[in-house]
């Protein structure tokens, strides 16, 4: 059955072009066109609209979208833009629309946009969660991969893993996959991309879990500029409800840019000789010195804690002089599974580590972390 479609656009030439495209498809029934938002809001109800295509090129025009959402809660809404703009796209999604599409669309483009944005998940902004560690071997990559997998399986929402450890990233190894495209290609092409073609750069691991892998060779890291990687992440937010970023150890331009972009930063360190606590303390100090926004959440997590008890957590907090979000036990079976590339295939659900990670995942899903 054809979508009852309302077009809101004030440019006569564009209206003629888009009207012709919509009418040429048996999947869309163009019920009406309007030049302004007020007329569309006031008069569209008689058509029982199922799809709105709304011009959002004008400054702050996205602020009209919540009114459409409130009056037509069952209708799908796509913003129309003349050229891709990440800020407009994010504002449109935050306002309650599915996403944006270029005005030079085809009927096939509309279908693709509806499918891709619907699979993204609930309306509203995406979560960008980065995983940082002052030094390596802290369990950062394993934790990011496991949380992404758990969330993708517990929700009907898309989850992206972006391997931003450009020289030594190994997320593809964890999942035993060899993506044909990597973050290098995505970063180099991002200025020419929209969400409709960015999705092809991600490797689909499971139904809702996707991976954008690190460069094939360490020397290719030089081909990725931090500004381009920021654009890739922002563009990814149109496709994925959760974007998990695995960062390189230590501060560098890439890790700083990604943590600034994220709404949540998980700072990870293993408990070994005591120096790690000092490293995390310094990381928190640097984060404050960098002027992290008040709404950014920074969560210290310590791994390989034995015994993994509340008393041990309290001891770490006293030494750190800061609250600790979670402590995780050493789990040799999980290390073996990760190293053999079996994370996507078999996970021991009954371990303390998996129980703790599942609890964290549920908190992320419900907005408690």
N, C-alpha and C positions, 0 to 999 in steps of 0.2 A: 504494500500500500504506500502511495506517495506521501512524502512529508508535506504538510500544509506550511508553506514558507512565507515569511514576511521579510522584505528587504528594506533597510533604512539607509538611504544614501541621497545626498543633495546634488551630486554632479550628474547632469542629464546624460552626458556621454557615457559615463560609467554605468548609470542605471540601464541604458540601452544595451550595453555589452553584457552586463551580468544577467539582465532579464532574458536575453537570448540564450545564454548558457543554461539557466535554470529551466526554461521552458523546453529546451531540447532534450531534457532527461525525463523519462517516465517515472523516475524515483522522487521527483520534486514537483509539487503543485504550487506555483507562485500565486498566493492568495491576494497579496497587495504589496504596493511599494509606497514608502513615505519619505518625505524630504527631511522631516525633523522627528526628534524623539517624542515630543509631547503628543503629536498626532498618532504616532505608532502606539504609544502607551494607551491613549484614550480610545482608539478605534479598532484595535486588533482583535479584541476578545470575540467579536462576532464570527471570526474566521477559525476559532479554535486552533491557534497556531501551535505547531510542533517544533518549528525551527525559525530562529531569528538570525539574520545576517545583518550586523549593525556596524556602520562606519564608526571607527574609533580613532581616526587620524587627528581630529581636532584635540587641542590640549585639554586635558581633564575630562574628555568625553566619556571615559570609562566610568565616571561617577554616576552615569545614568543607568548602568547595568544592574545594580541592586534593585532598582525599581521594577525592571523587567522580571528579574528573578522572583521578586515578591508577588507580583501580579500573575505571572505565568510560571509557576514553580515546576511544571512538568515539561516545559519547552526547553529545547537545547539552544544555546546561544553561542555564536561564533562572532568574534570581532573581525572587522575588515580593515586591513592596513595596506597602504600603497607600497611601502617598503618595510622590511623587517626591522623592528625596534624592540630590543630586549626589555626596556623599561615599560613600554606600552603593553607588551605581551604579559609581563608579570602583573601589572596593575589590572589588566582585564581578567586574568585568572583569579587574582585575589578578590575581585569584585563579584565573582560567582559564575562567570562564563566558562565554557570548556576551554577556550583558547582563541588564537587568532589564525587567520588565513589571508594570503595575499589576494588583492582584488582581481588580479588577472588569473582567476581560478577556472578550472574545468569542473564538470559534475563529478568526475572521478576524484578530484582534489577534495571536494566537500565530503565525499564518502570516506576517504582516507583520514581526513581531519576528525570527523565524528568518531571513527573507530579508534584512532590513536589516542585522542583526548579522553574518550570514555574509559579506555583501559588504564589511563593514568591513575584514576581513583577519585576520591572525594574532591569537591570543589575547594578552592583555597590554595594558599601558597604551599610550595613543596618544603620539605625539611632537607636542609643541607647539613650533613654531619661529617666532620673531618676527624681523622684519627692520626694523632701526632705522638711522637715519642722523642725524648731528648737524645736517646741512643738506640741502636738496633737491638734485635732479639728480645723485644718487650712483649711480643704477642699481638702487636698492632694489626698486622695484616690478617692473621687468623681470626681475631675478634671482629674486625670489619666484615670479613667474608661470612662468618657464622651468623652475625646479627642480620646482615642483608638477606641471607637465605631463610632464616627463621621468619622474618617479617614478610617476605614475599610469599611464604607458604601459609601464614596466618591471616593474610588479607587478600583481597582481590585487587590490590593496587600494585603498580609497577615500582620496582626497586632497581636503581642503577648503582653499579660499583665502578668507580673511575680510579684507575691506577695512576696516581700522580707521582709515584716514586719512579721518576723518569729514567734513572740509570740502572736501578737494581730491582724494579718491580717484579713480583712473581705471582700475582693473582691468577694469571692464566695457568700456571703450574698447579696451583691449588685445586683448580677445577678440571685439570687435564684437558685443556682446550688450546687450539692454535688459531686465534682470530686472524682473519685476513686483513682487517683494518685495525689501526691502533690510534692512540691519542695523537700521534704525529699527524696522521692524515686528517683527523677531525680538526685539529688546531690550525692546520694550514688551509683548510677549506672553509672554516667557520663563517667567514664574511659572506660566502655565497650560499650558505645553508639556511633552511628553515626547519622546524621540527619534522616536517613531512619527509625530508631526506636525511636529516641527522640520524634517525633511527637505524638506518642501514649501516652505520659505522659501529653499532653496538652488536656484540655477540650474545645471542640469546642462550642462556645456560639452562633455565627452566622456564615454565610458563610466564612468570612475572619477574624473573630475575635476569638482568642483562649486565654485560661487562664491556667496558671500554678499556682495553689492555694497555700496558706500558709499551714503549718502543721495543722493537726486536733486538736492537743492539744499543749498548750504553751510549755510544757516540751520537746516536740519533736524538738524544735528549736536548742537544743544542738547537735542534730544529723547532722546539716548542717554546714560544714566547709566553710569558706569564699572562699578558693581556689576552692572548688568543685562548689560553686555557680557561681564563675567567669567562670568556664568551661561550666556550663550550659548555661549561657548567650551568651558566644562566639559561642557555638554550635547552639544555637537558631538563630543566625544571618544567618545561612545557610538556614533557613526555613522561616524567617519573614523579611519583608522589614523594619518594625518598631518594636522595642522591648521597651515597656514601663515598667519601674521598679518602683513599689510602695515601698518606703523605710520606715523603722521605724523612729519615731521622735527622733531627737538628733543624735550626732555622736557616732558611735560604729564601731567595725571592719567591719561589714557587710556594713553599709551605706558608710563608707569611701572607701571600695573596689569597691562598685557599682558606686559611683560618679567618681572615678578615671577611671573606665572602660567606662563611658558614654561620648558621644560627647556633650551632652546638659544636664544641671542640672537645673530643675525648683525649685527654693527655694520659699516655700509658707508660708505665715503667715496671720492670720486674724487681722483686725484692731479692737482693743477693748480698751485697757487702755494705749497704748503707749509703753508698754514694748516690744511688738512684733517687733516694728521697731528697737529697740536696739538689739533684738535677731537676726534679719536678718543682721544688720550691723556687728555684731560679726561673723555670719556665713560667710559673704563675706570676712572678715578679715582672718578667719581660712582657707578659700579656697585659698586665696592668699599665706598664710604662708605654706600651704601644697604643694605649687608649681604647681598649676593647669596649664596645658599646655595652650599656647597662643590660640590654636584653639578650646579650650573647651569653650562653651557658657554657662554662668550662668545667668539665668533670674529670678529676683525677681518678685513675683506675690503676691498681697495682696487681700484677700477675705473679704466678708461681709463689703464692703465699702459703706457707706451711708452718703451723696449722692454720687453716682458713676459717678463723673464728671471729666473733665480734670482739673478743678481747684483743686479738692480734690487730684487727682493724683500728681499734682505739689507740694502740701503741703507735701505729703508723701516723695517725692523725696528730698525736702529741708531738712527734718528731717533725712532722710536716708543718705544724701550726696552721692547719687548714683541714676542712672536712674532706673525707675521701668518699667518693661516690660508691665504689665497689672494690672488693678484693676478689681475685679469682685464683683457684687452686691450680697447681701443676697437674696436667692431665696427659700422661704419656700416650694413651691411645689416640687422643686428638692430634697430637704432634705427628704420630705415624700416619693418621688418615690424611692430614694436610699435606705432608711431604709426599704422599703417594698419589695425590690428585683425586682423592675420593670424597671430598667434602660434599659434592652435589649428589652422591650416591648413597652413602651410609654414615649415619651419625649415631653414636651411643646416647640415647635419650635419658638414660638413668643415672648419668654422672652428675656430680655436684656442679661441675663447670657448665654443663648444658642447662641445668635447672636455673642457675644464676643468669645465664645469657638469655634464656627464655623469659625470665622475669623482666630483664632490662628491655627486651624487645617489646613486651606487652606494655611497659611504661611508655616507650617511645610511640607506639601506636595510639595510646590513649592520651598522649600529650603530657604525661607526668615527668618525662625526662626530655 
